[in-house]
Amino acid sequence: MQFRDLPSVDRVMSSDGMAALTESYPRDWVVDLVRRELDRARQKIRDGGKAPSAGDVADGVGGELRSINEVAPRQVINATGVIVHTNLGRAPLSQSAIDAMTQAARGYTDLEMDLSTGRRGSRQAHLQSLLQQVTGAEAALAVNNNASALLLGLSALSVGKEVIVSRGEAVEIGGGFRIPDVLKQSGATLVDVGTTNRTYIRDYQDAITDNTAALLKVHSSNFRVEGFTAEVEPSELVELSKERGIPVLHDVGSGALLPTEAYGLAHEPTPQQSIAAGVGLVFFSGDKLLGGPQSGIVVGQTELVRRLERHPLARAVRIDKMSLAGLTATVLHYLKQEAEAEVPIWKMISAGEQGIKDRVTRWKNQLSLPGEVISGRSAIGGGSLPGETLPTWVLALSCEGDAGGPERVMRRLREADPPVIARIEDDRVILDPRTVMPEEEEALVTALRDAFAA
Ligand SMILES: *Cc1c(COP(=O)(O)O)cnc(C)c1O
C-alpha cells in the first residue's frame, strides 16, 4: 500500500529548505500548504501513482511559493501583430507616460491641491484643459474606463427617462458589456429604433416623446455590417436634437485622435469630429487607439459634463492618480503633435514595411531554423477597426521536424522568460515584428532558439 509510504507533515517540515521557507512565511500557513500537497499526493496514489518522498513534497511547496512571489501581471512579448491586444493589456505606454506614472506612484503629489494658493484644487484641471484643446470640446472628464463613463453619463442624464438607440447599435462590446444592460443599470429605458441594418433620422424623430432624455449613438467597434445598410450621422442627430432640446451622446469607442485613414485604414470616428458636429457628450477609452493607461474619457458641453461630475457615481468610478498622470502625459503628445513618434500604438501603426522587413530578416539570420520571411497582415484589434489590417512582414517557422508540431513550439514560447505570444497559420509559427519592441528582440530570438531546441 503506497499510502503507508507517504511522509508525515513533520517529516516534510524538517526536510532540506523548509527552515528557510518558515523564516519568510508564517509557519502555520506553510504547514497548511504541506497538508494540501499531501492531499494531492493521496489522490495521485488513488489514481495508481507512487508515494512522493518528503523532499518531493517540500519541492512542491517551494514551487508554489515561488509562483506566489511572481510579479503579476507579467511582461510578455507580443509577436502576434495585434496592436491593441485586450488579452495582453491593450496599449503599451510612451516613456513620458511611464515616467509620469512612476513619479505619481513614488511619492506625494499635488493631486488635489492648488500649489499657487495652497488650497484644495481639482485633480483633473490640467488633463481637462489638455483634452479641451485636443478635442475642441468645452469641458472634459476622465474616469476609470469607458464602460464606467457611459454608466455615469446615462445615470446622470437619463434616470427614469427614455434613451433612443438604433437597433443596429444596441451592441455587446465584449466581456459581457451590453448597451441595453448598461442602460437598464443606469435606470433609463431603452427605446430601440430602426432595424439591425438600416436606421433613418425619421426613426429617431418618431420615437421622441416628452420623456426622452437623450439620443445615444454607439460606434459598432467590434463588428461590421456590410451590404444594404444605413445609419444616421452624428450631425443629423445633432440637428434633430437642437430642434427638440435633447442631447446627443456618442460612444466612439476607441478614442482615435489621429485620422486612421491617413495610415491606410478605414476611417474610425474621432472625438474631434463628433465635437465639431455638435454632439453633447462624446465617450471613449483611454487605452485603445488613444494609447494611454486604462481610463474612460468624456468630452462635451460644459453643462452636461458638470451634471456627470456632480453625480454620486462620479466618485465611485473616479480615475486614480497614476492613470491620471499617465493619461495626461499621453494626451500631451497629441497637443505637441508628436503622437506618431512617441505613442507606441501609433509608432506601430505607422511603422514602415521596409523597416519591418529588415527587422524580421535580421531575426531569421540570427536563427538557423527552417523558416522564411513572408508578407502578412497585422491587425488593429482591441475592438477597433474590425477586419482592418496593415501589410507587414512576418517570420514563418516550419515545425515539420518537431514531434509536438506548432502547438508544442507555442507552449515552449509561452514558457520562456519573458513569455512570447505568437500565432499559428498553416501549421507554421508566425512572428510579426510590428508589435515587438526593439528592446525585446534579443529575448525573442533566444526564446525562439530554445523553443525549437530538442
Ligand atoms: C471598448 C468599448 C467600450 C468599453 O470601453 P472600456 O474602456 O473597455 O471600458 C465601450 N464602447 C465602445 C464602443 C467600445 O469600443
The ligand as a Tripos MOL2 file, in Angstrom:
@<TRIPOS>MOLECULE
LIG
   15    15     1     0     0
SMALL
NO_CHARGES

@<TRIPOS>ATOM
      1 C1        -14.2370   49.2790  -25.8710 C.3       1 LIG1
      2 C2        -15.5380   49.9600  -25.9060 C.ar      1 LIG1
      3 C3        -16.2180   50.2580  -24.7120 C.ar      1 LIG1
      4 C4        -15.6850   49.8530  -23.3660 C.3       1 LIG1
      5 O1        -14.5490   50.5930  -23.0450 O.3       1 LIG1
      6 P1        -13.6360   50.1760  -21.8040 P.3       1 LIG1
      7 O2        -12.6110   51.2770  -21.7460 O.co2     1 LIG1
      8 O3        -13.0670   48.8450  -22.1220 O.co2     1 LIG1
      9 O4        -14.4870   50.1560  -20.6000 O.co2     1 LIG1
     10 C5        -17.4300   50.9230  -24.8020 C.ar      1 LIG1
     11 N1        -17.9450   51.2690  -26.0050 N.ar      1 LIG1
     12 C6        -17.3130   51.0080  -27.1750 C.ar      1 LIG1
     13 C7        -17.9550   51.4000  -28.4710 C.3       1 LIG1
     14 C8        -16.0950   50.3360  -27.1670 C.ar      1 LIG1
     15 O5        -15.4630   50.0650  -28.3260 O.3       1 LIG1
@<TRIPOS>BOND
     1     1     2 1
     2     2     3 ar
     3     2    14 ar
     4     3     4 1
     5     3    10 ar
     6     4     5 1
     7     5     6 1
     8     6     7 2
     9     6     8 1
    10     6     9 1
    11    10    11 ar
    12    11    12 ar
    13    12    13 1
    14    12    14 ar
    15    14    15 1
@<TRIPOS>SUBSTRUCTURE
     1 LIG1         1 GROUP 0 **** ****
